[in-house]
Each structure stands twice: as C-alpha cells, then as structure tokens.
Amino acid sequence: MSRDLEEYLRQEVKTTPFCPGCGHGILMGLVLRAIKGLDLDMDQVLFVSGIGCAAWIPSPHFAADTLHTLHGRAVAFATGAKLFRPELTTIVISGDGDLASIGGNHLIHAARRDIDLTVICANNMIYGMTGGQLASTSPLGARTSTSPRGNPWRPFDLCRLMEAAGASFVARFSVTQPLSVIEAIKRAIQKPHFAFVEVLSPCPTQFGRRNQMASPAEMIERLREICVMKEEAEGLGAKELEGKIVTGVFVDA
Ligand code: SF4
C-alpha cells in the first residue's frame, strides 16, 4: 500500500491474506483513496463485511471500526448498526457469494428500503475462499469446482437486480478502471440512501486457473477486453455486446 494511505491502515497489520495477483488488493487501495478524497474521519466510519476473501478488505486492515460478521449477513448487521448509530458512515464491503448468493435476500430488501448504506461488492464471479464453487454470478459456461463441465445457468446481473429493488445509486466498474471505481465509491458514500457499487475483481487462484487464464496478467487483460462503458455500449448491437460486461453508473436518483 502506498505511503499516502498509511494513516488509514492499522500499523500492526502489515500483510494481507490475498493471493498474488488478486484484485482485492487493488480494490482495498481504491476504497481508501475514495475515503481520503472525501476527507472522511475514520472515527466516523463503520466498515461491515461478511465471510470470504473480500471480507478481509476492511478487517483487520482499516484503522476504523470494522465488523467482520457471519456469512451472508453483512447487510443485516449493517442495517442494525445504521439504525443504532445513524450518524456513522456505514460501508459494507464483501464478495458476490456473500452479498448476492448467501445474503441475497438481505441485499434486495435493504435496497428496497433504501437505507443509507454504501455496499461495495467485489465480484470475482466465484466462491474464492471456500473452494472455488459456482456462484450466482458465475458466467455461463464458467468452470468451477462444482461445475467442472461449465456453468449451465445465466448469472445475476447485480446492477439490474439492485436497480429493480429500488437502490438510489447503482454503478459497476472493474479494478482495471481505477479512477472510475474511486469516483463511484465517493458518489455512493455521499448519497444519503442505499448505494451499490459492483467492482469486478479478478480471482486468479480459483477462477483464472480453471478458465484458461493461468496468470493474473491474463485475467487483467481479459477484463480490459470485455468491459465496455455504458455510453459506448449504447451504440452497439446485441451481437457486438455478446460476452461483454457493461460498466458505468446506472442509477443516480
Ligand atoms: S482465492 Fe481468489 S479472491 Fe481469494 S484471495 Fe485468492 S485470488 Fe483473491
């Protein structure tokens, strides 16, 4: 982590548990850059995470109060915390398996209630920490430890799900679009309603090695190829958009 972010980190925790090449390390830096950009007082910020690799982004690293909760229950804990201490900026950071699969019901109802939470979903399209199982976000045809012949089902489009559930701010970017991620997180935190930011984050260990992307560099390159900005996508046909992931801000109500 670069020196200008040192003040946001617990000095006694100097290493992360992430595999080499994991996108979560990049996302960790981007979250802190957004916090720094807004000049937030870390004593007034509460970070909540569930279980999984992404849940280790805030806890134990960030020099703030962090709640590391049960698998799938980060949004439920954050809802309770927000009701009890509404003055705190409450930010949930967790993975797609935790937030959208196991905890999917908490997520859609928090969006429906439009509670003042910022939810950052690190989407690596697989269950990373628990062994590379198929997630509700795994792409069609993706090989995982529980779908060795390829995923037969369509994945959730998390941003469309959040928009339909009533979230006031919805955005998706990839760690290969770092400035856009920082800007989206800043806007989400400033929104006094339910804000959802999906960040595509490569998992070379569980996803890449099963899907012909053995090296972290190949995963980053692939993300660069498939991500298309919303404005650009509007001018493309269905055929050209096949296999692409549209990124941008989808809702800013
Ligand atoms: S298993 Fe995947 S998501 Fe988890 S730390 Fe390793 S690369 Fe990152």
Boltz pocket constraint, residues with backbone or C-beta under 6 A from the ligand:
constraints:
  - pocket:
      binder: B
      contacts: [[A, 17], [A, 18], [A, 19], [A, 20], [A, 21], [A, 22], [A, 23], [A, 24], [A, 53], [A, 54], [A, 124], [A, 128], [A, 129], [A, 202], [A, 203], [A, 204], [A, 205], [A, 206], [A, 207]]
      max_distance: 6.0
